[in-house]
Amino acid sequence: MPPSLDELPKGYQFPPFAFELSPEWVREYVAAVEDEAIGVLEGSLVPPMAVAALAVRSLLEGARLPPGAIHLGQDMSMLKPVGAGERLTVSAQVASRGERQGWVLMGIELNVADDNHAPVMSGRAMLTMPANAEGGP
Amino acid sequence: MTLDVGADLAPVVKEITQEKINRYAQAGGDGNPLHTDPQFAAKTMFGGTIAHGMLILAYLSEMMTAAFGEDWLSGGRLKVRFKAPSRPGDTVTSAGRVLRIEDGRTVCAVECRSQRDEVLVAGEADCPRTQTRAAGACLGPTEVTV
């Protein structure tokens, strides 16, 4: 079983994960977020937040998201448009970690690249979660 | 046509429902019970389920895509903080206003507000000015304050 996110130390490197933005999944995502703007653009471009969502989903193959985790903030740079069907790789690390009053505050940096190693997206997510979260908040 | 300082971006308005949250949880693979399990969420500080932060950011991103087109996808930057949770039953309005033009980029204040006028998300987003289009610009006055 992968470790819980709250247990990871600063500097922890997530194993890189490859994932594919299948057209079916992109359609499911666009329907879920009701994005009416992306379809207006030429080509089968993918909303940038879809790339981020699938990257995070892939990361969570290697660490369990504790129940009650809360998203505090998000920095993100979009570097290259991505089309449906592309295969991407996400790498990430725990950039910061602190603990206060039973809550872990964590910054996770992630970078997404395409099959040619061209950067597609970089970002940093700020999360907080209960320490020893297995029992819930 | 480009967006000048003071221009408002066309707002994006979405209703939050538990069904939409569940659909996003399934697509995003985020099964955090804070979003999907009312019994679990009732015992947290929020007292009930809340929408995923990334779902709300998807609405902001839709607004930026409408305003800036492919420039947003190829060179957009976003820096936001979540100020309050959005809950089923909320109407979330994403809004933006051009703050300044800096180093060839259009810098916007962006935010999401609930129907209670509560700021849910606030921050800045910027985009290269190369092909900026105005299709998503709102030339008339809006009711939002950013």
Boltz contact constraints between the chains, C-beta under 6 A:
constraints:
  - contact:
      token1: [A, 28]
      token2: [B, 27]
      max_distance: 6.0
  - contact:
      token1: [A, 29]
      token2: [B, 27]
      max_distance: 6.0
  - contact:
      token1: [A, 32]
      token2: [B, 23]
      max_distance: 6.0
  - contact:
      token1: [A, 32]
      token2: [B, 24]
      max_distance: 6.0
  - contact:
      token1: [A, 32]
      token2: [B, 27]
      max_distance: 6.0
  - contact:
      token1: [A, 33]
      token2: [B, 58]
      max_distance: 6.0
  - contact:
      token1: [A, 35]
      token2: [B, 62]
      max_distance: 6.0
  - contact:
      token1: [A, 37]
      token2: [B, 62]
      max_distance: 6.0
  - contact:
      token1: [A, 37]
      token2: [B, 65]
      max_distance: 6.0
  - contact:
      token1: [A, 37]
      token2: [B, 66]
      max_distance: 6.0
  - contact:
      token1: [A, 38]
      token2: [B, 65]
      max_distance: 6.0
  - contact:
      token1: [A, 41]
      token2: [B, 70]
      max_distance: 6.0
  - contact:
      token1: [A, 48]
      token2: [B, 61]
      max_distance: 6.0
  - contact:
      token1: [A, 48]
      token2: [B, 73]
      max_distance: 6.0
  - contact:
      token1: [A, 49]
      token2: [B, 57]
      max_distance: 6.0
  - contact:
      token1: [A, 49]
      token2: [B, 58]
      max_distance: 6.0
  - contact:
      token1: [A, 49]
      token2: [B, 61]
      max_distance: 6.0
  - contact:
      token1: [A, 53]
      token2: [B, 28]
      max_distance: 6.0
  - contact:
      token1: [A, 53]
      token2: [B, 54]
      max_distance: 6.0
  - contact:
      token1: [A, 57]
      token2: [B, 28]
      max_distance: 6.0
  - contact:
      token1: [A, 57]
      token2: [B, 29]
      max_distance: 6.0
  - contact:
      token1: [A, 65]
      token2: [B, 32]
      max_distance: 6.0
  - contact:
      token1: [A, 67]
      token2: [B, 33]
      max_distance: 6.0
  - contact:
      token1: [A, 68]
      token2: [B, 34]
      max_distance: 6.0
  - contact:
      token1: [A, 68]
      token2: [B, 44]
      max_distance: 6.0
  - contact:
      token1: [A, 69]
      token2: [B, 32]
      max_distance: 6.0
  - contact:
      token1: [A, 71]
      token2: [B, 53]
      max_distance: 6.0
  - contact:
      token1: [A, 71]
      token2: [B, 82]
      max_distance: 6.0
  - contact:
      token1: [A, 72]
      token2: [B, 82]
      max_distance: 6.0
  - contact:
      token1: [A, 73]
      token2: [B, 81]
      max_distance: 6.0
  - contact:
      token1: [A, 74]
      token2: [B, 80]
      max_distance: 6.0
  - contact:
      token1: [A, 75]
      token2: [B, 79]
      max_distance: 6.0
  - contact:
      token1: [A, 76]
      token2: [B, 78]
      max_distance: 6.0
  - contact:
      token1: [A, 77]
      token2: [B, 77]
      max_distance: 6.0
  - contact:
      token1: [A, 78]
      token2: [B, 73]
      max_distance: 6.0
  - contact:
      token1: [A, 78]
      token2: [B, 76]
      max_distance: 6.0
  - contact:
      token1: [A, 81]
      token2: [B, 70]
      max_distance: 6.0
  - contact:
      token1: [A, 81]
      token2: [B, 73]
      max_distance: 6.0
  - contact:
      token1: [A, 81]
      token2: [B, 74]
      max_distance: 6.0
  - contact:
      token1: [A, 137]
      token2: [B, 44]
      max_distance: 6.0
